[in-house]
């Protein structure tokens, strides 16, 4: 599964960045690669069976602190 994730991401990276490179969108390529590498790391960790914490508690705390400051 680990190799499948890496191969799938490499195919997507090659296909997407090639189109952006032809159009000379270098800043978009850098942003795209940063996002895709972040998601690739998460996918690899999940394929290896690593338990990742849920971000829902953090999001809930942020929203509640913003709403409490508004009221």
PDB file of N, CA, C and O in Angstrom:
ATOM      1  N   UNK A   1       0.821  -1.191   0.000  1.00  0.00           N
ATOM      2  CA  UNK A   1       0.000   0.000   0.000  1.00  0.00           C
ATOM      3  C   UNK A   1       0.866   1.255   0.000  1.00  0.00           C
ATOM      4  O   UNK A   1       0.540   2.249  -0.650  1.00  0.00           O
ATOM      5  N   UNK A   2       1.963   1.196   0.732  1.00  0.00           N
ATOM      6  CA  UNK A   2       2.885   2.318   0.836  1.00  0.00           C
ATOM      7  C   UNK A   2       3.417   2.714  -0.544  1.00  0.00           C
ATOM      8  O   UNK A   2       3.441   3.897  -0.884  1.00  0.00           O
ATOM      9  N   UNK A   3       3.836   1.743  -1.327  1.00  0.00           N
ATOM     10  CA  UNK A   3       4.364   2.033  -2.665  1.00  0.00           C
ATOM     11  C   UNK A   3       3.272   2.539  -3.603  1.00  0.00           C
ATOM     12  O   UNK A   3       3.531   3.396  -4.448  1.00  0.00           O
ATOM     13  N   UNK A   4       2.061   2.020  -3.463  1.00  0.00           N
ATOM     14  CA  UNK A   4       0.955   2.483  -4.293  1.00  0.00           C
ATOM     15  C   UNK A   4       0.682   3.971  -4.053  1.00  0.00           C
ATOM     16  O   UNK A   4       0.435   4.719  -4.998  1.00  0.00           O
ATOM     17  N   UNK A   5       0.728   4.391  -2.800  1.00  0.00           N
ATOM     18  CA  UNK A   5       0.499   5.802  -2.461  1.00  0.00           C
ATOM     19  C   UNK A   5       1.573   6.675  -3.101  1.00  0.00           C
ATOM     20  O   UNK A   5       1.263   7.712  -3.687  1.00  0.00           O
ATOM     21  N   UNK A   6       2.819   6.264  -2.992  1.00  0.00           N
ATOM     22  CA  UNK A   6       3.912   7.051  -3.560  1.00  0.00           C
ATOM     23  C   UNK A   6       3.809   7.113  -5.081  1.00  0.00           C
ATOM     24  O   UNK A   6       3.976   8.184  -5.664  1.00  0.00           O
ATOM     25  N   UNK A   7       3.541   6.002  -5.718  1.00  0.00           N
ATOM     26  CA  UNK A   7       3.422   5.978  -7.180  1.00  0.00           C
ATOM     27  C   UNK A   7       2.251   6.844  -7.640  1.00  0.00           C
ATOM     28  O   UNK A   7       2.374   7.590  -8.611  1.00  0.00           O
ATOM     29  N   UNK A   8       1.128   6.749  -6.955  1.00  0.00           N
ATOM     30  CA  UNK A   8      -0.042   7.555  -7.329  1.00  0.00           C
ATOM     31  C   UNK A   8       0.256   9.045  -7.200  1.00  0.00           C
ATOM     32  O   UNK A   8      -0.101   9.827  -8.081  1.00  0.00           O
ATOM     33  N   UNK A   9       0.901   9.437  -6.119  1.00  0.00           N
ATOM     34  CA  UNK A   9       1.245  10.848  -5.948  1.00  0.00           C
ATOM     35  C   UNK A   9       2.258  11.313  -6.988  1.00  0.00           C
ATOM     36  O   UNK A   9       2.147  12.429  -7.496  1.00  0.00           O
ATOM     37  N   UNK A  10       3.233  10.488  -7.309  1.00  0.00           N
ATOM     38  CA  UNK A  10       4.212  10.876  -8.322  1.00  0.00           C
ATOM     39  C   UNK A  10       3.566  11.081  -9.687  1.00  0.00           C
ATOM     40  O   UNK A  10       3.921  12.007 -10.417  1.00  0.00           O
ATOM     41  N   UNK A  11       2.622  10.218 -10.026  1.00  0.00           N
ATOM     42  CA  UNK A  11       1.912  10.382 -11.301  1.00  0.00           C
ATOM     43  C   UNK A  11       1.138  11.698 -11.317  1.00  0.00           C
ATOM     44  O   UNK A  11       1.175  12.436 -12.301  1.00  0.00           O
ATOM     45  N   UNK A  12       0.441  11.984 -10.225  1.00  0.00           N
ATOM     46  CA  UNK A  12      -0.328  13.228 -10.145  1.00  0.00           C
ATOM     47  C   UNK A  12       0.592  14.440 -10.200  1.00  0.00           C
ATOM     48  O   UNK A  12       0.296  15.414 -10.892  1.00  0.00           O
ATOM     49  N   UNK A  13       1.699  14.386  -9.478  1.00  0.00           N
ATOM     50  CA  UNK A  13       2.644  15.509  -9.477  1.00  0.00           C
ATOM     51  C   UNK A  13       3.184  15.758 -10.877  1.00  0.00           C
ATOM     52  O   UNK A  13       3.241  16.903 -11.328  1.00  0.00           O
ATOM     53  N   UNK A  14       3.577  14.708 -11.559  1.00  0.00           N
ATOM     54  CA  UNK A  14       4.139  14.871 -12.906  1.00  0.00           C
ATOM     55  C   UNK A  14       3.100  15.448 -13.859  1.00  0.00           C
ATOM     56  O   UNK A  14       3.400  16.374 -14.612  1.00  0.00           O
ATOM     57  N   UNK A  15       1.899  14.918 -13.836  1.00  0.00           N
ATOM     58  CA  UNK A  15       0.865  15.394 -14.755  1.00  0.00           C
ATOM     59  C   UNK A  15       0.470  16.849 -14.483  1.00  0.00           C
ATOM     60  O   UNK A  15       0.329  17.642 -15.414  1.00  0.00           O
ATOM     61  N   UNK A  16       0.296  17.187 -13.233  1.00  0.00           N
ATOM     62  CA  UNK A  16      -0.169  18.536 -12.901  1.00  0.00           C
ATOM     63  C   UNK A  16       0.923  19.590 -13.063  1.00  0.00           C
ATOM     64  O   UNK A  16       0.664  20.670 -13.594  1.00  0.00           O
ATOM     65  N   UNK A  17       2.128  19.292 -12.616  1.00  0.00           N
ATOM     66  CA  UNK A  17       3.179  20.307 -12.706  1.00  0.00           C
ATOM     67  C   UNK A  17       3.641  20.524 -14.140  1.00  0.00           C
ATOM     68  O   UNK A  17       4.120  21.606 -14.479  1.00  0.00           O
ATOM     69  N   UNK A  18       3.505  19.523 -14.970  1.00  0.00           N
ATOM     70  CA  UNK A  18       3.889  19.691 -16.375  1.00  0.00           C
ATOM     71  C   UNK A  18       3.019  20.748 -17.052  1.00  0.00           C
ATOM     72  O   UNK A  18       3.512  21.573 -17.822  1.00  0.00           O
ATOM     73  N   UNK A  19       1.727  20.713 -16.757  1.00  0.00           N
ATOM     74  CA  UNK A  19       0.826  21.715 -17.338  1.00  0.00           C
ATOM     75  C   UNK A  19       1.142  23.113 -16.796  1.00  0.00           C
ATOM     76  O   UNK A  19       1.138  24.090 -17.545  1.00  0.00           O
ATOM     77  N   UNK A  20       1.412  23.200 -15.506  1.00  0.00           N
ATOM     78  CA  UNK A  20       1.737  24.496 -14.915  1.00  0.00           C
ATOM     79  C   UNK A  20       3.075  25.011 -15.410  1.00  0.00           C
ATOM     80  O   UNK A  20       3.241  26.217 -15.593  1.00  0.00           O
ATOM     81  N   UNK A  21       4.033  24.119 -15.631  1.00  0.00           N
ATOM     82  CA  UNK A  21       5.356  24.517 -16.104  1.00  0.00           C
ATOM     83  C   UNK A  21       5.276  25.097 -17.521  1.00  0.00           C
ATOM     84  O   UNK A  21       5.959  26.071 -17.838  1.00  0.00           O
ATOM     85  N   UNK A  22       4.448  24.499 -18.358  1.00  0.00           N
ATOM     86  CA  UNK A  22       4.286  25.002 -19.728  1.00  0.00           C
ATOM     87  C   UNK A  22       3.699  26.408 -19.741  1.00  0.00           C
ATOM     88  O   UNK A  22       4.019  27.219 -20.610  1.00  0.00           O
ATOM     89  N   UNK A  23       2.831  26.688 -18.762  1.00  0.00           N
ATOM     90  CA  UNK A  23       2.218  28.007 -18.678  1.00  0.00           C
ATOM     91  C   UNK A  23       3.046  28.979 -17.848  1.00  0.00           C
ATOM     92  O   UNK A  23       2.649  30.130 -17.668  1.00  0.00           O
ATOM     93  N   UNK A  24       4.184  28.534 -17.344  1.00  0.00           N
ATOM     94  CA  UNK A  24       5.155  29.324 -16.570  1.00  0.00           C
ATOM     95  C   UNK A  24       4.556  29.911 -15.291  1.00  0.00           C
ATOM     96  O   UNK A  24       4.762  31.081 -14.970  1.00  0.00           O
ATOM     97  N   UNK A  25       3.816  29.077 -14.575  1.00  0.00           N
ATOM     98  CA  UNK A  25       3.254  29.460 -13.280  1.00  0.00           C
ATOM     99  C   UNK A  25       4.139  28.908 -12.170  1.00  0.00           C
ATOM    100  O   UNK A  25       3.763  27.951 -11.493  1.00  0.00           O
ATOM    101  N   UNK A  26       5.295  29.499 -11.982  1.00  0.00           N
ATOM    102  CA  UNK A  26       6.258  28.952 -11.025  1.00  0.00           C
ATOM    103  C   UNK A  26       5.800  29.112  -9.578  1.00  0.00           C
ATOM    104  O   UNK A  26       6.056  28.233  -8.756  1.00  0.00           O
ATOM    105  N   UNK A  27       5.127  30.215  -9.251  1.00  0.00           N
ATOM    106  CA  UNK A  27       4.637  30.390  -7.884  1.00  0.00           C
ATOM    107  C   UNK A  27       3.529  29.385  -7.584  1.00  0.00           C
ATOM    108  O   UNK A  27       3.453  28.852  -6.477  1.00  0.00           O
ATOM    109  N   UNK A  28       2.687  29.130  -8.554  1.00  0.00           N
ATOM    110  CA  UNK A  28       1.623  28.143  -8.363  1.00  0.00           C
ATOM    111  C   UNK A  28       2.197  26.742  -8.220  1.00  0.00           C
ATOM    112  O   UNK A  28       1.661  25.921  -7.476  1.00  0.00           O
ATOM    113  N   UNK A  29       3.285  26.467  -8.928  1.00  0.00           N
ATOM    114  CA  UNK A  29       3.938  25.162  -8.805  1.00  0.00           C
ATOM    115  C   UNK A  29       4.475  24.971  -7.390  1.00  0.00           C
ATOM    116  O   UNK A  29       4.326  23.896  -6.808  1.00  0.00           O
ATOM    117  N   UNK A  30       5.096  26.005  -6.838  1.00  0.00           N
ATOM    118  CA  UNK A  30       5.647  25.894  -5.489  1.00  0.00           C
ATOM    119  C   UNK A  30       4.536  25.680  -4.456  1.00  0.00           C
ATOM    120  O   UNK A  30       4.672  24.858  -3.549  1.00  0.00           O
ATOM    121  N   UNK A  31       3.442  26.422  -4.601  1.00  0.00           N
ATOM    122  CA  UNK A  31       2.309  26.249  -3.686  1.00  0.00           C
ATOM    123  C   UNK A  31       1.703  24.856  -3.839  1.00  0.00           C
ATOM    124  O   UNK A  31       1.398  24.190  -2.850  1.00  0.00           O
ATOM    125  N   UNK A  32       1.535  24.429  -5.076  1.00  0.00           N
ATOM    126  CA  UNK A  32       0.966  23.112  -5.352  1.00  0.00           C
ATOM    127  C   UNK A  32       1.835  22.008  -4.757  1.00  0.00           C
ATOM    128  O   UNK A  32       1.323  21.073  -4.142  1.00  0.00           O
ATOM    129  N   UNK A  33       3.141  22.118  -4.940  1.00  0.00           N
ATOM    130  CA  UNK A  33       4.042  21.092  -4.413  1.00  0.00           C
ATOM    131  C   UNK A  33       4.023  21.069  -2.882  1.00  0.00           C
ATOM    132  O   UNK A  33       4.096  19.999  -2.278  1.00  0.00           O
ATOM    133  N   UNK A  34       3.928  22.231  -2.261  1.00  0.00           N
ATOM    134  CA  UNK A  34       3.860  22.271  -0.797  1.00  0.00           C
ATOM    135  C   UNK A  34       2.600  21.570  -0.298  1.00  0.00           C
ATOM    136  O   UNK A  34       2.653  20.793   0.656  1.00  0.00           O
ATOM    137  N   UNK A  35       1.475  21.845  -0.941  1.00  0.00           N
ATOM    138  CA  UNK A  35       0.216  21.214  -0.539  1.00  0.00           C
ATOM    139  C   UNK A  35       0.225  19.711  -0.816  1.00  0.00           C
ATOM    140  O   UNK A  35      -0.228  18.925   0.016  1.00  0.00           O
ATOM    141  N   UNK A  36       0.730  19.314  -1.963  1.00  0.00           N
ATOM    142  CA  UNK A  36       0.719  17.899  -2.332  1.00  0.00           C
ATOM    143  C   UNK A  36       1.691  17.102  -1.457  1.00  0.00           C
ATOM    144  O   UNK A  36       1.412  15.951  -1.120  1.00  0.00           O
ATOM    145  N   UNK A  37       2.809  17.690  -1.092  1.00  0.00           N
ATOM    146  CA  UNK A  37       3.754  16.992  -0.211  1.00  0.00           C
ATOM    147  C   UNK A  37       3.156  16.820   1.179  1.00  0.00           C
ATOM    148  O   UNK A  37       3.313  15.770   1.802  1.00  0.00           O
ATOM    149  N   UNK A  38       2.471  17.853   1.663  1.00  0.00           N
ATOM    150  CA  UNK A  38       1.795  17.751   2.964  1.00  0.00           C
ATOM    151  C   UNK A  38       0.768  16.626   2.955  1.00  0.00           C
ATOM    152  O   UNK A  38       0.724  15.811   3.876  1.00  0.00           O
ATOM    153  N   UNK A  39      -0.060  16.585   1.910  1.00  0.00           N
ATOM    154  CA  UNK A  39      -1.077  15.533   1.852  1.00  0.00           C
ATOM    155  C   UNK A  39      -0.448  14.162   1.609  1.00  0.00           C
ATOM    156  O   UNK A  39      -0.979  13.150   2.066  1.00  0.00           O
ATOM    157  N   UNK A  40       0.673  14.120   0.899  1.00  0.00           N
ATOM    158  CA  UNK A  40       1.358  12.848   0.659  1.00  0.00           C
ATOM    159  C   UNK A  40       1.913  12.279   1.968  1.00  0.00           C
ATOM    160  O   UNK A  40       1.839  11.074   2.205  1.00  0.00           O
ATOM    161  N   UNK A  41       2.459  13.140   2.802  1.00  0.00           N
ATOM    162  CA  UNK A  41       2.983  12.692   4.092  1.00  0.00           C
ATOM    163  C   UNK A  41       1.855  12.102   4.946  1.00  0.00           C
ATOM    164  O   UNK A  41       2.019  11.051   5.564  1.00  0.00           O
ATOM    165  N   UNK A  42       0.715  12.789   4.973  1.00  0.00           N
ATOM    166  CA  UNK A  42      -0.421  12.282   5.744  1.00  0.00           C
ATOM    167  C   UNK A  42      -0.893  10.945   5.177  1.00  0.00           C
ATOM    168  O   UNK A  42      -1.193  10.024   5.938  1.00  0.00           O
ATOM    169  N   UNK A  43      -0.961  10.828   3.856  1.00  0.00           N
ATOM    170  CA  UNK A  43      -1.403   9.574   3.234  1.00  0.00           C
ATOM    171  C   UNK A  43      -0.431   8.437   3.509  1.00  0.00           C
ATOM    172  O   UNK A  43      -0.855   7.308   3.758  1.00  0.00           O
ATOM    173  N   UNK A  44       0.851   8.718   3.469  1.00  0.00           N
ATOM    174  CA  UNK A  44       1.853   7.682   3.756  1.00  0.00           C
ATOM    175  C   UNK A  44       1.736   7.220   5.207  1.00  0.00           C
ATOM    176  O   UNK A  44       1.779   6.022   5.487  1.00  0.00           O
ATOM    177  N   UNK A  45       1.587   8.176   6.129  1.00  0.00           N
ATOM    178  CA  UNK A  45       1.437   7.797   7.534  1.00  0.00           C
ATOM    179  C   UNK A  45       0.193   6.948   7.752  1.00  0.00           C
ATOM    180  O   UNK A  45       0.231   5.972   8.501  1.00  0.00           O
ATOM    181  N   UNK A  46      -0.902   7.312   7.107  1.00  0.00           N
ATOM    182  CA  UNK A  46      -2.125   6.513   7.246  1.00  0.00           C
ATOM    183  C   UNK A  46      -1.965   5.131   6.636  1.00  0.00           C
ATOM    184  O   UNK A  46      -2.485   4.154   7.175  1.00  0.00           O
ATOM    185  N   UNK A  47      -1.247   5.035   5.509  1.00  0.00           N
ATOM    186  CA  UNK A  47      -1.053   3.721   4.894  1.00  0.00           C
ATOM    187  C   UNK A  47      -0.141   2.832   5.733  1.00  0.00           C
ATOM    188  O   UNK A  47      -0.205   1.606   5.637  1.00  0.00           O
ATOM    189  N   UNK A  48       0.701   3.441   6.549  1.00  0.00           N
ATOM    190  CA  UNK A  48       1.566   2.669   7.445  1.00  0.00           C
ATOM    191  C   UNK A  48       0.876   2.321   8.763  1.00  0.00           C
ATOM    192  O   UNK A  48       1.453   1.630   9.603  1.00  0.00           O
ATOM    193  N   UNK A  49      -0.356   2.795   8.944  1.00  0.00           N
ATOM    194  CA  UNK A  49      -1.117   2.459  10.136  1.00  0.00           C
ATOM    195  C   UNK A  49      -0.902   3.391  11.310  1.00  0.00           C
ATOM    196  O   UNK A  49      -1.265   3.049  12.435  1.00  0.00           O
ATOM    197  N   UNK A  50      -0.331   4.542  11.086  1.00  0.00           N
ATOM    198  CA  UNK A  50      -0.096   5.500  12.167  1.00  0.00           C
ATOM    199  C   UNK A  50      -1.417   6.184  12.498  1.00  0.00           C
ATOM    200  O   UNK A  50      -2.122   6.650  11.603  1.00  0.00           O
ATOM    201  N   UNK A  51      -1.745   6.243  13.768  1.00  0.00           N
ATOM    202  CA  UNK A  51      -2.963   6.907  14.216  1.00  0.00           C
ATOM    203  C   UNK A  51      -2.696   8.407  14.327  1.00  0.00           C
ATOM    204  O   UNK A  51      -1.879   8.843  15.137  1.00  0.00           O
ATOM    205  N   UNK A  52      -3.389   9.182  13.511  1.00  0.00           N
ATOM    206  CA  UNK A  52      -3.226  10.633  13.527  1.00  0.00           C
ATOM    207  C   UNK A  52      -4.348  11.260  14.351  1.00  0.00           C
ATOM    208  O   UNK A  52      -5.490  10.803  14.295  1.00  0.00           O
ATOM    209  N   UNK A  53      -4.025  12.309  15.121  1.00  0.00           N
ATOM    210  CA  UNK A  53      -5.073  12.937  15.926  1.00  0.00           C
ATOM    211  C   UNK A  53      -6.059  13.697  15.036  1.00  0.00           C
ATOM    212  O   UNK A  53      -5.698  14.218  13.981  1.00  0.00           O
ATOM    213  N   UNK A  54      -7.284  13.743  15.482  1.00  0.00           N
ATOM    214  CA  UNK A  54      -8.325  14.460  14.751  1.00  0.00           C
ATOM    215  C   UNK A  54      -8.184  15.957  15.002  1.00  0.00           C
ATOM    216  O   UNK A  54      -7.969  16.373  16.141  1.00  0.00           O
ATOM    217  N   UNK A  55      -8.300  16.765  13.965  1.00  0.00           N
ATOM    218  CA  UNK A  55      -8.181  18.220  14.159  1.00  0.00           C
ATOM    219  C   UNK A  55      -9.486  18.861  14.632  1.00  0.00           C
ATOM    220  O   UNK A  55      -9.543  20.080  14.791  1.00  0.00           O
ATOM    221  N   UNK A  56     -10.528  18.073  14.859  1.00  0.00           N
ATOM    222  CA  UNK A  56     -11.831  18.648  15.202  1.00  0.00           C
ATOM    223  C   UNK A  56     -11.810  19.396  16.536  1.00  0.00           C
ATOM    224  O   UNK A  56     -12.451  20.440  16.659  1.00  0.00           O
ATOM    225  N   UNK A  57     -11.096  18.892  17.527  1.00  0.00           N
ATOM    226  CA  UNK A  57     -11.032  19.595  18.816  1.00  0.00           C
ATOM    227  C   UNK A  57     -10.331  20.940  18.682  1.00  0.00           C
ATOM    228  O   UNK A  57     -10.764  21.924  19.283  1.00  0.00           O
ATOM    229  N   UNK A  58      -9.273  20.996  17.916  1.00  0.00           N
ATOM    230  CA  UNK A  58      -8.555  22.250  17.705  1.00  0.00           C
ATOM    231  C   UNK A  58      -9.443  23.254  16.986  1.00  0.00           C
ATOM    232  O   UNK A  58      -9.502  24.421  17.371  1.00  0.00           O
ATOM    233  N   UNK A  59     -10.128  22.807  15.952  1.00  0.00           N
ATOM    234  CA  UNK A  59     -11.020  23.696  15.199  1.00  0.00           C
ATOM    235  C   UNK A  59     -12.153  24.192  16.096  1.00  0.00           C
ATOM    236  O   UNK A  59     -12.515  25.368  16.055  1.00  0.00           O
ATOM    237  N   UNK A  60     -12.700  23.305  16.893  1.00  0.00           N
ATOM    238  CA  UNK A  60     -13.783  23.675  17.814  1.00  0.00           C
ATOM    239  C   UNK A  60     -13.307  24.739  18.797  1.00  0.00           C
ATOM    240  O   UNK A  60     -14.016  25.717  19.035  1.00  0.00           O
ATOM    241  N   UNK A  61     -12.113  24.564  19.372  1.00  0.00           N
ATOM    242  CA  UNK A  61     -11.584  25.539  20.322  1.00  0.00           C
ATOM    243  C   UNK A  61     -11.331  26.889  19.669  1.00  0.00           C
ATOM    244  O   UNK A  61     -11.576  27.927  20.284  1.00  0.00           O
ATOM    245  N   UNK A  62     -10.849  26.892  18.443  1.00  0.00           N
ATOM    246  CA  UNK A  62     -10.596  28.148  17.737  1.00  0.00           C
ATOM    247  C   UNK A  62     -11.903  28.883  17.466  1.00  0.00           C
ATOM    248  O   UNK A  62     -11.999  30.090  17.690  1.00  0.00           O
ATOM    249  N   UNK A  63     -12.899  28.164  16.988  1.00  0.00           N
ATOM    250  CA  UNK A  63     -14.196  28.782  16.694  1.00  0.00           C
ATOM    251  C   UNK A  63     -14.838  29.320  17.961  1.00  0.00           C
ATOM    252  O   UNK A  63     -15.372  30.429  17.960  1.00  0.00           O
ATOM    253  N   UNK A  64     -14.794  28.555  19.036  1.00  0.00           N
ATOM    254  CA  UNK A  64     -15.384  29.016  20.288  1.00  0.00           C
ATOM    255  C   UNK A  64     -14.665  30.235  20.837  1.00  0.00           C
ATOM    256  O   UNK A  64     -15.313  31.133  21.375  1.00  0.00           O
ATOM    257  N   UNK A  65     -13.353  30.294  20.719  1.00  0.00           N
ATOM    258  CA  UNK A  65     -12.637  31.470  21.223  1.00  0.00           C
ATOM    259  C   UNK A  65     -12.947  32.700  20.376  1.00  0.00           C
ATOM    260  O   UNK A  65     -13.021  33.806  20.911  1.00  0.00           O
ATOM    261  N   UNK A  66     -13.126  32.534  19.089  1.00  0.00           N
ATOM    262  CA  UNK A  66     -13.492  33.670  18.220  1.00  0.00           C
ATOM    263  C   UNK A  66     -14.902  34.140  18.552  1.00  0.00           C
ATOM    264  O   UNK A  66     -15.152  35.341  18.654  1.00  0.00           O
ATOM    265  N   UNK A  67     -15.823  33.196  18.720  1.00  0.00           N
ATOM    266  CA  UNK A  67     -17.206  33.571  19.036  1.00  0.00           C
ATOM    267  C   UNK A  67     -17.325  34.206  20.409  1.00  0.00           C
ATOM    268  O   UNK A  67     -18.157  35.092  20.600  1.00  0.00           O
ATOM    269  N   UNK A  68     -16.524  33.783  21.361  1.00  0.00           N
ATOM    270  CA  UNK A  68     -16.595  34.382  22.704  1.00  0.00           C
ATOM    271  C   UNK A  68     -16.068  35.817  22.696  1.00  0.00           C
ATOM    272  O   UNK A  68     -16.525  36.643  23.486  1.00  0.00           O
ATOM    273  N   UNK A  69     -15.118  36.123  21.819  1.00  0.00           N
ATOM    274  CA  UNK A  69     -14.595  37.487  21.714  1.00  0.00           C
ATOM    275  C   UNK A  69     -15.581  38.409  21.008  1.00  0.00           C
ATOM    276  O   UNK A  69     -15.602  39.614  21.261  1.00  0.00           O
ATOM    277  N   UNK A  70     -16.396  37.843  20.124  1.00  0.00           N
ATOM    278  CA  UNK A  70     -17.378  38.646  19.401  1.00  0.00           C
ATOM    279  C   UNK A  70     -18.515  39.051  20.334  1.00  0.00           C
ATOM    280  O   UNK A  70     -18.994  40.184  20.267  1.00  0.00           O
ATOM    281  N   UNK A  71     -18.948  38.154  21.189  1.00  0.00           N
ATOM    282  CA  UNK A  71     -20.074  38.442  22.113  1.00  0.00           C
ATOM    283  C   UNK A  71     -19.564  39.262  23.210  1.00  0.00           C
ATOM    284  O   UNK A  71     -20.320  39.630  24.108  1.00  0.00           O
TER     285      UNK A  71
END
